[in-house]
């Protein structure tokens, strides 16, 4: 009897898990996009301030590698990995 009840309840339980999983994936993706936008904006501001101070601008690929190696790997302009960049 318990096995029959467990078998009947399984689709209901899995349906709820799937909804939570899909929602979590959408949340993670939007969070990642927001973080990338914030990084890009901050990078541009820092380079503007460095330019005003007469300093060399930061290199996009090196900073990107420090920030997110998976995003760095997706960027076609950033290969191979910079030798002097160290993970944060």
C-alpha beads as a LAMMPS data file, in Angstrom:
LAMMPS data file: protein, C-alpha beads

88 atoms
87 bonds

1 atom types
1 bond types

-500.0 500.0 xlo xhi
-500.0 500.0 ylo yhi
-500.0 500.0 zlo zhi

Masses

1 110.0

Atoms # bond

1 1 1 0.000 0.000 0.000
2 1 1 2.793 2.432 0.866
3 1 1 4.560 1.701 -2.403
4 1 1 1.421 2.447 -4.385
5 1 1 0.941 5.767 -2.581
6 1 1 4.595 6.656 -3.094
7 1 1 4.322 5.823 -6.794
8 1 1 1.201 7.954 -7.159
9 1 1 2.802 10.908 -5.339
10 1 1 6.033 10.809 -7.340
11 1 1 4.777 12.786 -10.404
12 1 1 3.364 15.506 -8.157
13 1 1 6.633 15.852 -6.263
14 1 1 8.744 15.860 -9.429
15 1 1 6.505 18.431 -11.086
16 1 1 7.201 20.883 -8.264
17 1 1 10.937 20.189 -8.414
18 1 1 11.048 20.848 -12.139
19 1 1 9.343 24.216 -11.703
20 1 1 11.802 25.237 -9.009
21 1 1 14.734 24.069 -11.106
22 1 1 13.626 26.024 -14.187
23 1 1 12.948 29.114 -12.077
24 1 1 16.392 28.799 -10.521
25 1 1 18.016 28.619 -13.936
26 1 1 16.242 31.797 -15.082
27 1 1 17.260 33.565 -11.861
28 1 1 20.881 32.486 -12.262
29 1 1 20.962 33.657 -15.885
30 1 1 19.505 37.081 -15.071
31 1 1 21.855 37.433 -12.099
32 1 1 24.808 36.597 -14.350
33 1 1 23.691 39.161 -16.933
34 1 1 23.376 41.818 -14.225
35 1 1 26.830 40.991 -12.875
36 1 1 28.356 41.171 -16.339
37 1 1 26.679 44.507 -17.020
38 1 1 27.952 45.860 -13.705
39 1 1 31.468 44.591 -14.452
40 1 1 31.485 46.180 -17.915
41 1 1 30.213 49.506 -16.592
42 1 1 32.748 49.512 -13.753
43 1 1 35.555 48.577 -16.157
44 1 1 34.693 51.528 -18.417
45 1 1 34.535 53.926 -15.446
46 1 1 37.896 52.747 -14.135
47 1 1 39.536 53.211 -17.521
48 1 1 38.054 56.692 -17.850
49 1 1 39.450 57.637 -14.426
50 1 1 42.832 56.127 -15.302
51 1 1 42.876 58.100 -18.555
52 1 1 42.134 61.335 -16.656
53 1 1 44.991 60.541 -14.258
54 1 1 47.384 59.887 -17.151
55 1 1 47.668 56.144 -16.462
56 1 1 47.581 53.263 -18.912
57 1 1 44.120 51.752 -19.365
58 1 1 43.375 48.325 -17.953
59 1 1 43.395 45.477 -20.448
60 1 1 39.943 44.029 -21.067
61 1 1 41.007 40.407 -21.417
62 1 1 43.155 40.397 -18.285
63 1 1 40.422 41.951 -16.168
64 1 1 37.799 39.677 -17.693
65 1 1 39.921 36.616 -16.887
66 1 1 40.162 37.739 -13.251
67 1 1 36.409 38.374 -13.079
68 1 1 34.928 35.293 -14.774
69 1 1 36.949 32.653 -16.585
70 1 1 33.890 31.134 -18.276
71 1 1 32.930 34.512 -19.750
72 1 1 36.569 35.011 -20.729
73 1 1 36.493 31.684 -22.606
74 1 1 33.375 32.816 -24.505
75 1 1 34.997 36.075 -25.648
76 1 1 36.547 35.452 -29.068
77 1 1 38.887 38.429 -28.678
78 1 1 40.516 36.985 -25.556
79 1 1 42.692 34.003 -26.419
80 1 1 45.019 32.621 -25.109
81 1 1 44.842 33.236 -21.358
82 1 1 47.031 36.129 -20.204
83 1 1 50.171 34.820 -18.515
84 1 1 50.332 37.445 -15.803
85 1 1 46.630 37.393 -14.839
86 1 1 45.987 35.542 -11.621
87 1 1 42.562 34.289 -10.524
88 1 1 41.033 36.451 -7.800

Bonds

1 1 1 2
2 1 2 3
3 1 3 4
4 1 4 5
5 1 5 6
6 1 6 7
7 1 7 8
8 1 8 9
9 1 9 10
10 1 10 11
11 1 11 12
12 1 12 13
13 1 13 14
14 1 14 15
15 1 15 16
16 1 16 17
17 1 17 18
18 1 18 19
19 1 19 20
20 1 20 21
21 1 21 22
22 1 22 23
23 1 23 24
24 1 24 25
25 1 25 26
26 1 26 27
27 1 27 28
28 1 28 29
29 1 29 30
30 1 30 31
31 1 31 32
32 1 32 33
33 1 33 34
34 1 34 35
35 1 35 36
36 1 36 37
37 1 37 38
38 1 38 39
39 1 39 40
40 1 40 41
41 1 41 42
42 1 42 43
43 1 43 44
44 1 44 45
45 1 45 46
46 1 46 47
47 1 47 48
48 1 48 49
49 1 49 50
50 1 50 51
51 1 51 52
52 1 52 53
53 1 53 54
54 1 54 55
55 1 55 56
56 1 56 57
57 1 57 58
58 1 58 59
59 1 59 60
60 1 60 61
61 1 61 62
62 1 62 63
63 1 63 64
64 1 64 65
65 1 65 66
66 1 66 67
67 1 67 68
68 1 68 69
69 1 69 70
70 1 70 71
71 1 71 72
72 1 72 73
73 1 73 74
74 1 74 75
75 1 75 76
76 1 76 77
77 1 77 78
78 1 78 79
79 1 79 80
80 1 80 81
81 1 81 82
82 1 82 83
83 1 83 84
84 1 84 85
85 1 85 86
86 1 86 87
87 1 87 88
